[in-house]
């Protein structure tokens, strides 16, 4: 158990480092004396806090255009406006930008001037959620670490879109209109450091192909995925958090080894069509199987059987590290066999 807990802590630490490493880079403290008088020019539509000279707040102002961005600005907040275009000109002097928030506007792909974003050579975070985008914008700056595109109308990913984004660690495409034909075998080529990929709430029927090898968090909830190809997880050997809730997975749609993948620590399969508990890894810690069609639970899947254990080991104190199990909303009828009850007692959390 201690080894599994250490592994989970390590995964969480590595995942959090996606954020903390960037935060250290972004939130660098500046002394107002570092800037001259001209540097404090502030667009009249916006607010420039004297105590935070590298930030420009232009949110919630009914803006239809992006104002000229002063050269000192690192953090630009333009969310919840009526902006439809991203031209190059407002960013001519904004060579230090690290963070742009353009959520909740009316931006379309045609409205993004080619080069407007790619010219921002130090940009780390780009937020374009809740806009009118129909494809992933391109080209983007190589420096980018997080790209947030949730709740648009994205149905296309042009070839080569991600080819130069080797620093991207998080890609959020949830709640768009992606179909299976949006992906080619090389769609994700170039994303060498991607750790979190979110494509929940789209219209996928198949697992996306050839994911980046460093993917640790894969979120595919609320699609229509029916099956997982054999050896699918060989391509993503570091995946630790896998969410496939609210899909159409059945027993016959799973690979022969089920989810017996040593890297997976948290597996969420709620609201599918499974009739039995799939094979899992001894390293798995959290398993969500609620609201399927499971009628009985094979104790040998959840806990090891005595026939597979060393002679000196008790059958319910050795093997899998599962600590959390949800089975509510299934068709399991009492009474629960005694060996299964003994197995359940080892869990820290059981919902049935």
MARGUTI-80299 format. One record per residue: residue in one letter; y, z, x of N, C-alpha, C in turn. Coordinates in steps of 0.2 Angstrom, whole numbers, padded with zeros to 4 digits, always signed. Atoms other than C-alpha are relative to their C-alpha. Layout:
residues N
AYZXYZXYZX ...
***
This chain:
residues 352
X-0006+0000+0004+0000+0000+0000+0006+0000+0004 X-0006+0000-0004+0012+0004+0014+0002-0006+0003 X-0002+0007-0003+0010-0013+0022+0003-0004-0005 X-0003+0004+0006+0014-0021+0005+0007+0001-0001 X-0007-0002+0002+0029-0011+0002+0004-0002+0006 X-0004+0003-0006+0035-0015+0020+0002-0007-0001 X-0001+0007+0001+0032-0033+0016+0006-0002-0005 X-0005+0001+0005+0042-0032+0000+0007+0002+0002 X-0006-0002-0003+0056-0023+0009+0003-0005+0004 X-0002+0005-0004+0057-0036+0022+0002-0006-0003 X-0002+0006+0004+0057-0050+0009+0007+0001-0003 X-0006-0002+0003+0071-0041+0000+0006+0000+0005 X-0005+0000-0005+0081-0039+0016+0002-0007+0002 X-0001+0007-0002+0079-0057+0021+0004-0004-0005 X-0003+0004+0005+0084-0063+0004+0007+0003-0001 X-0007-0003+0000+0099-0051+0004+0004-0003+0005 X-0004+0003-0006+0104-0058+0021+0003-0006-0002 X-0003+0006+0003+0108-0074+0012+0007+0001-0002 X-0006-0002+0003+0122-0065+0004+0004+0004+0005 X-0004-0004-0004+0127-0052+0017+0002-0004+0006 X-0003+0004-0006+0128-0064+0032+0006-0004-0002 X-0006+0004+0002+0140-0075+0022+0006+0004-0002 X-0006-0005+0001+0150-0060+0016+0003+0002+0006 X-0003-0002-0006+0153-0055+0033+0004-0006+0003 X-0004+0005-0002+0159-0072+0037+0006-0001-0004 X-0005+0001+0005+0169-0074+0022+0006+0005+0000 X-0004-0006+0001+0177-0057+0020+0003+0003+0006 X-0003-0003-0007+0186-0056+0037+0007+0002-0002 X-0006-0003+0002+0201-0045+0036+0006-0004+0004 X-0006+0003-0003+0218-0053+0040+0006+0004+0000 X-0006-0004+0000+0234-0044+0045+0006-0005-0003 X-0005+0004+0002+0249-0051+0035+0005-0003+0006 X-0004+0002-0006+0258-0052+0052-0002-0006+0003 X+0003+0006-0003+0246-0066+0057+0004-0006-0003 X-0003+0006+0003+0256-0078+0046+0008+0000+0000 X-0008+0000+0000+0274-0084+0047+0002-0001-0007 X-0003+0000+0007+0286-0086+0033-0002-0006-0004 X+0002+0006+0004+0281-0104+0028-0007+0001-0002 X+0007-0001+0002+0263-0098+0027+0000+0003-0007 X+0001-0004+0006+0267-0088+0012+0003-0004-0006 X-0002+0005+0006+0272-0103+0001-0006+0001-0005 X+0005-0001+0005+0263-0100-0016+0002-0004-0006 X-0001+0005+0006+0261-0113-0030+0002+0004-0005 X-0003-0004+0005+0271-0107-0044-0005+0001-0006 X+0005-0001+0005+0256-0109-0056-0004+0006+0002 X+0006-0004-0002+0246-0096-0046+0003+0007+0002 X-0002-0007-0003+0247-0078-0039-0003+0001+0007 X+0001-0001-0007+0247-0074-0021+0001+0007+0002 X-0001-0007-0001+0244-0056-0018+0002+0002+0008 X-0003-0001-0007+0254-0050-0002-0005+0004+0004 X+0005-0004-0003+0240-0038+0002-0007-0004+0002 X+0006+0004-0001+0227-0052+0002+0002-0007+0001 X-0003+0006-0001+0236-0067+0010-0004-0006+0000 X+0004+0006+0000+0221-0078+0011-0003-0002-0006 X+0003+0001+0006+0217-0078-0007+0006-0003-0005 X-0005+0003+0005+0225-0089-0021-0003+0000-0007 X+0003-0001+0007+0222-0084-0039+0004-0005-0005 X-0003+0004+0005+0225-0098-0052-0004-0001-0006 X+0005+0000+0006+0212-0094-0065+0004+0002-0006 X-0002-0002+0007+0215-0093-0084+0007-0002-0001 X-0008+0002+0000+0232-0103-0083+0001-0006-0004 X-0001+0006+0003+0228-0118-0093+0002-0006+0004 X-0002+0005-0004+0230-0129-0078-0004-0006-0001 X+0004+0007+0001+0225-0148-0079+0000-0003+0007 X+0001+0002-0006+0227-0151-0061+0000+0005+0006 X+0000-0004-0006+0224-0143-0044+0006+0000+0004 X-0006+0000-0003+0240-0137-0036-0001-0001+0008 X+0001+0001-0007+0243-0140-0017-0002+0007+0003 X+0003-0006-0002+0233-0127-0008+0003+0001+0007 X-0002-0002-0007+0242-0118+0007-0005+0000+0005 X+0005+0000-0006+0234-0119+0024-0003+0007+0001 X+0003-0007-0002+0231-0100+0025-0006+0002-0004 X+0004-0002+0005+0220-0100+0010-0008+0000+0002 X+0008+0000-0001+0201-0095+0012-0003+0000-0007 X+0004-0002+0006+0197-0090-0006+0005-0003-0006 X-0004+0003+0006+0203-0101-0021-0004+0001-0006 X+0003-0001+0007+0200-0096-0039+0004-0004-0005 X-0003+0005+0005+0203-0110-0052-0004+0000-0006 X+0005+0000+0006+0190-0105-0065+0004+0001-0007 X-0002-0001+0007+0193-0106-0084+0007-0003-0001 X-0006+0004+0001+0206-0120-0084-0002-0006-0003 X+0001+0007+0003+0207-0138-0090+0000-0005+0005 X+0000+0005-0005+0205-0147-0074-0006-0005-0001 X+0005+0005+0001+0196-0163-0075-0002-0004+0007 X+0001+0004-0006+0198-0170-0057+0000+0004+0006 X-0001-0003-0006+0196-0165-0039+0002-0005+0005 X-0002+0005-0004+0207-0176-0029+0001+0003+0008 X-0001-0002-0007+0209-0176-0010+0007+0004+0002 X-0007-0002-0002+0228-0173-0009+0001+0008+0000 X-0002-0007+0000+0229-0154-0014-0004+0004+0005 X+0003-0003-0006+0217-0150+0000+0002-0002+0007 X-0001+0003-0007+0225-0159+0014+0001+0005+0005 X-0001-0005-0005+0231-0143+0022-0005+0006+0000 X+0005-0006+0001+0217-0132+0016-0006+0000+0004 X+0006+0001-0005+0206-0133+0032-0004+0006+0001 X+0004-0006-0001+0201-0115+0031-0004+0003-0006 X+0003-0002+0006+0194-0114+0014-0008+0002+0001 X+0007-0002+0000+0177-0104+0013-0003+0000-0007 X+0003-0002+0007+0176-0101-0006+0004-0004-0005 X-0004+0003+0006+0181-0112-0021-0004+0002-0006 X+0003-0002+0007+0178-0106-0039+0003-0005-0005 X-0002+0004+0006+0180-0120-0052-0004+0000-0006 X+0004-0001+0006+0169-0113-0065+0004-0001-0006 X-0003+0001+0006+0173-0117-0083+0006-0004+0000 X-0005+0005+0001+0183-0132-0082-0003-0006-0003 X+0002+0006+0003+0181-0150-0087-0001-0006+0005 X+0001+0005-0006+0176-0159-0071-0006-0004-0001 X+0005+0005+0000+0166-0175-0071-0001-0002+0007 X+0001+0003-0007+0158-0184-0057+0005-0005+0002 X-0005+0005-0001+0170-0198-0059+0007+0003+0002 X-0006-0003-0002+0184-0186-0057+0001+0003+0007 X+0000-0003-0007+0179-0180-0040+0001-0006+0005 X-0001+0005-0005+0187-0191-0027-0005+0001+0006 X+0005+0000-0006+0175-0196-0013+0004+0003+0006 X-0003-0003-0006+0179-0185+0002+0004+0006-0001 X-0004-0006+0001+0188-0172-0007-0003+0006+0002 X+0003-0006-0001+0175-0159-0005-0003+0000+0008 X+0004+0001-0006+0166-0166+0011+0005+0001+0006 X-0005-0001-0005+0183-0164+0021+0001+0007+0001 X-0001-0007-0001+0182-0145+0019-0005+0003+0004 X+0005-0001-0005+0173-0142+0035-0003+0007+0001 X+0002-0007+0000+0172-0123+0033-0002+0003-0006 X+0002-0003+0007+0167-0121+0015-0007+0002+0000 X+0006-0004+0000+0153-0109+0012-0003+0000-0007 X+0002-0001+0007+0153-0106-0007+0004-0005-0004 X-0003+0004+0005+0156-0119-0021-0003+0001-0007 X+0001-0002+0007+0156-0114-0039+0002-0005-0005 X-0002+0005+0005+0156-0128-0052-0004+0001-0006 X+0003-0001+0006+0147-0120-0066+0004-0001-0006 X-0004+0001+0006+0151-0124-0084+0005-0006+0000 X-0005+0006+0000+0159-0141-0081-0004-0006-0004 X+0003+0006+0004+0154-0159-0087-0003-0005+0005 X+0004+0004-0005+0144-0165-0071-0006-0003-0003 X+0006+0003+0003+0130-0177-0075-0005-0001+0006 X+0004+0001-0006+0124-0178-0057+0002+0005+0006 X-0002-0004-0006+0124-0167-0041+0006-0003+0004 X-0005+0004-0003+0141-0171-0033-0002-0001+0008 X+0002+0002-0007+0140-0179-0016+0006-0005+0002 X+0003-0004-0005+0145-0180-0002+0003+0007+0000 X-0002-0007+0000+0147-0161+0001+0000+0002+0008 X-0001-0002-0007+0152-0152+0017-0007+0003+0003 X+0006-0003-0004+0138-0148+0030+0000+0008+0000 X+0000-0007-0001+0144-0130+0031-0002+0004-0006 X+0001-0003+0006+0140-0126+0013-0007+0004+0000 X+0006-0005+0001+0128-0111+0010-0002+0001-0007 X+0002-0001+0007+0128-0109-0009+0004-0005-0004 X-0002+0005+0005+0130-0122-0022-0002+0002-0007 X+0002-0003+0007+0131-0116-0040+0002-0005-0005 X-0002+0006+0005+0130-0130-0054-0003+0002-0006 X+0003-0002+0006+0123-0120-0068+0004-0002-0006 X-0004+0002+0006+0127-0126-0086+0004-0006+0000 X-0003+0006+0000+0132-0143-0083-0004-0005-0004 X+0004+0005+0003+0124-0160-0089-0004-0004+0005 X+0003+0004-0006+0115-0164-0073-0007-0002-0002 X+0007+0003+0001+0101-0176-0075-0002-0004+0006 X+0001+0004-0005+0102-0185-0059+0002+0003+0007 X-0001-0002-0007+0101-0181-0040+0000-0006+0004 X+0000+0006-0004+0107-0196-0030-0004+0001+0006 X+0004+0000-0006+0096-0201-0015+0004+0002+0006 X-0004-0002-0006+0102-0192+0001+0005+0005-0002 X-0006-0005+0002+0113-0179-0009-0001+0006+0005 X+0001-0006-0004+0105-0165+0001-0001-0001+0008 X+0002+0002-0007+0102-0174+0018+0003+0004+0005 X-0003-0004-0006+0115-0165+0028+0002+0007-0002 X-0001-0007+0002+0115-0148+0019-0005+0005+0003 X+0005-0004-0003+0105-0140+0032+0001+0008+0000 X-0002-0007+0000+0115-0123+0030-0001+0003-0007 X+0000-0002+0007+0112-0122+0011-0006+0005-0001 X+0005-0005+0001+0103-0106+0007-0002+0001-0008 X+0001-0001+0007+0105-0106-0012+0002-0006-0004 X-0002+0006+0004+0105-0120-0025-0002+0002-0007 X+0001-0002+0007+0107-0116-0043+0002-0006-0005 X-0001+0006+0005+0104-0130-0056-0003+0002-0006 X+0002-0003+0006+0099-0119-0070+0004-0003-0006 X-0003+0001+0006+0103-0124-0088+0003-0007+0000 X-0002+0007+0000+0105-0143-0085-0004-0005-0004 X+0004+0005+0004+0096-0159-0091-0005-0003+0004 X+0005+0003-0005+0084-0162-0077-0007-0002-0003 X+0007+0002+0002+0068-0172-0081-0004-0001+0006 X+0004+0001-0005+0054-0175-0070+0002-0006+0005 X-0002+0006-0004+0061-0192-0065+0006+0000+0004 X-0006-0002-0004+0076-0184-0057-0002+0001+0007 X+0002-0002-0006+0065-0180-0042-0004-0006+0004 X+0004+0004-0004+0059-0191-0028-0004+0004+0005 X+0004-0004-0005+0047-0185-0014+0005+0002+0005 X-0005-0002-0006+0062-0184-0002+0007+0003-0003 X-0006-0002+0003+0075-0177-0015+0003+0006+0004 X-0003-0006-0003+0076-0160-0006-0001+0000+0008 X+0001+0001-0007+0074-0167+0012+0007+0002+0003 X-0006-0002-0003+0087-0159+0023+0002+0007-0001 X-0001-0007+0002+0087-0142+0015-0004+0005+0004 X+0005-0004-0005+0079-0133+0030+0001+0007-0001 X-0001-0007+0001+0086-0116+0026+0001+0003-0007 X+0000-0002+0007+0085-0116+0007-0005+0006-0001 X+0004-0005+0002+0079-0099+0001-0001+0001-0007 X+0000-0001+0007+0083-0098-0017+0001-0007-0004 X+0000+0006+0004+0080-0113-0029-0001+0002-0008 X+0000-0002+0007+0084-0110-0048+0001-0007-0004 X+0000+0005+0005+0080-0124-0060-0003+0002-0007 X+0002-0002+0006+0077-0114-0075+0004-0003-0006 X-0003+0003+0006+0081-0120-0093+0002-0008+0002 X-0001+0007+0000+0079-0139-0089-0005-0003-0005 X+0005+0003+0005+0067-0151-0097-0006-0003+0005 X+0006+0002-0005+0053-0152-0083-0007+0001-0003 X+0007+0000+0003+0035-0155-0088-0005+0001+0006 X+0004+0000-0006+0029-0155-0070+0004+0005+0006 X-0003-0004-0006+0032-0144-0054+0004-0005+0004 X-0004+0005-0004+0046-0152-0044-0004-0001+0007 X+0003+0002-0006+0039-0161-0028+0003+0002+0006 X-0002-0001-0007+0040-0157-0010+0006+0005+0001 X-0006-0005-0001+0051-0141-0010+0001+0002+0007 X-0001-0002-0007+0059-0135+0006-0005+0006+0002 X+0005-0005-0002+0047-0125+0016+0002+0007+0001 X-0003-0007-0001+0058-0110+0018+0001+0004-0007 X-0001-0003+0006+0059-0107-0001-0003+0007-0001 X+0002-0006+0001+0057-0089-0005+0000+0002-0007 X-0001-0001+0007+0063-0088-0023+0000-0006-0004 X+0000+0006+0004+0058-0101-0035+0000+0002-0008 X-0001-0002+0007+0064-0100-0053+0000-0006-0005 X+0001+0006+0004+0057-0112-0066-0001+0002-0007 X+0001-0003+0007+0058-0102-0082+0003-0005-0005 X-0002+0004+0006+0061-0111-0099+0000-0007+0001 X+0001+0007+0000+0055-0128-0095-0006-0002-0005 X+0006+0002+0004+0040-0137-0102-0006-0001+0004 X+0005+0001-0005+0028-0136-0087-0007+0002-0002 X+0007-0001+0002+0010-0138-0091-0005+0001+0005 X+0005-0001-0005+0001-0137-0075+0003+0000+0007 X-0002-0001-0007+0002-0134-0056-0005-0004+0004 X+0004+0004-0004-0005-0147-0044-0004+0005+0005 X+0005-0004-0005-0020-0141-0032+0004+0000+0006 X-0003-0001-0006-0013-0134-0016+0008-0001+0000 X-0007+0001+0000+0005-0135-0022+0004+0005+0004 X-0004-0005-0004+0010-0119-0013-0001+0000+0007 X+0001+0001-0008+0004-0125+0004+0007-0002+0003 X-0006+0002-0002+0021-0133+0005+0005+0005+0001 X-0005-0006+0000+0031-0117+0002-0004+0006+0002 X+0004-0006-0002+0021-0104+0012+0003+0006+0000 X-0004-0007+0000+0035-0091+0011+0002+0002-0007 X-0002-0002+0007+0037-0091-0008-0002+0007-0002 X+0002-0007+0001+0038-0072-0013+0001+0001-0007 X-0002-0001+0007+0046-0073-0030+0000-0006-0004 X+0002+0006+0004+0039-0085-0043+0001+0001-0007 X-0001-0001+0007+0046-0086-0061-0002-0007-0004 X+0002+0006+0004+0037-0098-0073+0000+0003-0008 X+0000-0003+0006+0041-0088-0089+0002-0006-0005 X-0002+0004+0006+0043-0098-0106-0002-0008+0002 X+0002+0007-0001+0033-0114-0101-0006-0001-0004 X+0006+0002+0004+0017-0122-0107-0007+0000+0004 X+0005-0001-0004+0005-0116-0094-0007+0002-0003 X+0007-0002+0003-0014-0115-0099-0005+0001+0006 X+0005-0001-0006-0029-0110-0089-0002-0006+0003 X+0002+0006-0003-0034-0128-0086+0005-0003+0004 X-0006+0003-0004-0017-0132-0079+0001+0003+0007 X-0001-0003-0006-0019-0120-0065-0004-0002+0006 X+0005+0002-0006-0026-0124-0047-0006+0004+0000 X+0006-0004+0000-0043-0118-0044+0001+0007+0003 X-0002-0006-0003-0036-0104-0033+0005+0004-0004 X-0005-0004+0004-0024-0098-0047+0006+0001+0004 X-0006-0002-0003-0010-0089-0039-0002+0005+0006 X+0003-0004-0006-0021-0082-0024+0004-0002+0006 X-0005+0002-0006-0006-0085-0012+0003+0007+0003 X-0002-0006-0003-0003-0071+0000+0007+0002+0001 X-0007-0001-0001+0016-0073+0001+0003+0002-0007 X-0003-0002+0007+0019-0070-0018-0001+0007-0001 X+0000-0007+0002+0024-0053-0022+0002+0002-0007 X-0002-0001+0007+0032-0055-0039-0002-0007-0004 X+0002+0006+0004+0024-0067-0052+0001+0001-0007 X-0002+0000+0007+0031-0070-0069-0003-0006-0004 X+0004+0005+0004+0020-0080-0081+0001+0002-0008 X-0001-0002+0007+0027-0073-0098+0001-0006-0004 X-0002+0005+0005+0027-0083-0114-0003-0007+0002 X+0004+0006-0001+0014-0096-0109-0006-0001-0004 X+0006+0001+0005-0003-0101-0116-0007+0002+0004 X+0006-0003-0004-0015-0092-0104-0005+0004-0004 X+0005-0004+0003-0031-0085-0111-0003+0005+0004 X+0003-0005-0004-0036-0075-0096+0005+0001+0006 X-0004-0002-0006-0029-0067-0081-0001-0005+0006 X+0001+0005-0005-0027-0080-0067-0002+0004+0007 X+0001-0003-0006-0033-0076-0049+0007+0001+0003 X-0006-0002-0003-0020-0067-0039-0002+0002+0007 X+0001-0002-0007-0018-0062-0021+0000+0008+0000 X+0000-0007-0001-0021-0044-0015+0006+0003+0002 X-0007-0002-0002-0003-0044-0009+0005+0001-0006 X-0004+0000+0006+0004-0046-0027+0002+0007-0002 X-0002-0007+0002+0014-0031-0033+0002+0000-0007 X-0002+0001+0007+0022-0037-0049-0003-0006-0004 X+0003+0005+0003+0013-0047-0062+0002+0000-0008 X-0003+0000+0007+0021-0052-0079-0005-0005-0004 X+0004+0004+0004+0008-0059-0092+0001+0001-0007 X-0001-0002+0007+0015-0053-0108+0001-0007-0004 X-0001+0006+0005+0016-0065-0123-0004-0006+0002 X+0005+0005+0000+0001-0076-0119-0005+0000-0005 X+0006+0000+0005-0016-0078-0128-0006+0003+0003 X+0006-0003-0003-0026-0067-0117-0004+0005-0004 X+0004-0004+0005-0040-0059-0126-0004+0006+0004 X+0003-0005-0004-0048-0049-0112+0002+0000+0007 X-0002+0000-0007-0045-0044-0094-0006+0002+0004 X+0005-0001-0005-0057-0046-0080+0002+0005+0005 X-0002-0005-0005-0057-0030-0070+0000-0002+0007 X+0001+0002-0007-0062-0039-0054+0006-0004+0002 X-0006+0003-0002-0046-0049-0054+0006+0005+0001 X-0005-0005-0001-0035-0034-0056-0001+0005+0006 X+0002-0005-0005-0045-0022-0045-0007-0003+0003 X+0006+0003-0003-0059-0026-0033-0006+0003-0002 X+0006-0002+0002-0077-0024-0037-0004+0003+0006 X+0004-0004-0005-0089-0012-0028-0004-0005+0005 X+0004+0004-0004-0099-0027-0022+0004-0004+0006 X-0004+0003-0005-0084-0034-0012+0003+0005+0005 X-0003-0005-0005-0080-0018-0003-0004+0003+0005 X+0004-0004-0005-0085-0009+0013-0004+0006-0004 X+0004-0005+0003-0098+0004+0009+0003+0007-0001 X-0003-0007+0000-0087+0019+0013+0007+0000-0004 X-0007+0000+0004-0072+0013+0001-0002+0001-0007 X+0000-0001+0007-0070+0019-0016+0003-0006-0004 X-0001+0007+0003-0069+0004-0028+0007+0000-0003 X-0007+0000+0002-0052+0009-0035+0005+0003+0004 X-0005-0002-0004-0043+0014-0020+0001-0005+0006 X+0000+0004-0006-0045-0001-0009+0002-0007-0003 X-0001+0007+0002-0038-0019-0010+0007-0001-0003 X-0006+0002+0003-0025-0026-0022+0006+0006+0000 X-0006-0004+0000-0007-0018-0021+0004+0000-0007 X-0003+0001+0006-0003-0022-0039+0003+0007-0003 X-0003-0006+0003+0009-0009-0046+0003+0000-0006 X-0003+0001+0006+0017-0017-0061-0004-0005-0004 X+0003+0005+0004+0008-0026-0075+0002+0000-0007 X-0002+0000+0007+0014-0032-0092-0005-0005-0003 X+0005+0004+0004+0001-0038-0104+0001+0001-0008 X-0002-0001+0007+0010-0034-0121+0001-0007-0003 X-0001+0007+0004+0011-0048-0134-0006-0004+0001 X+0006+0004-0001-0007-0054-0130-0005+0002-0006 X+0005-0001+0006-0023-0053-0141-0006+0004+0003 X+0005-0005-0002-0032-0039-0132-0001+0005-0005 X+0002-0005+0006-0042-0028-0144-0003+0006+0003 X+0004-0006-0002-0048-0011-0141-0007+0000-0002 X-0001-0005-0005-0058-0002-0135+0001-0004+0007 X-0001+0002-0007-0053-0005-0117-0006+0003+0004 X+0006-0002-0004-0069-0004-0105+0003+0005+0005 X-0002-0006-0005-0069+0012-0094+0002-0003+0007 X-0002+0002-0007-0069+0002-0078+0007-0003+0000 X-0007+0003+0001-0053-0007-0084+0005+0006+0000 X-0005-0006+0001-0045+0010-0089+0001+0003+0007 X+0000-0003-0006-0049+0017-0072+0005-0004+0005 X-0004+0005-0004-0041+0001-0064+0007+0001-0002 X-0007+0000+0002-0025+0003-0075+0003+0007+0002 X-0003-0006-0002-0023+0021-0070+0003+0000+0007 X-0003+0001-0007-0019+0015-0052+0007-0003+0000 X-0006+0004+0000-0004+0005-0058+0006+0005-0001 X-0006-0004+0001+0013+0013-0057+0003-0001-0007 X-0003+0002+0007+0019+0003-0073-0005-0004-0003 X+0004+0004+0004+0008-0004-0086+0003+0000-0007 X-0002+0001+0006+0014-0011-0102-0005-0005-0004 X+0005+0004+0003+0001-0017-0114+0000+0001-0008 
***
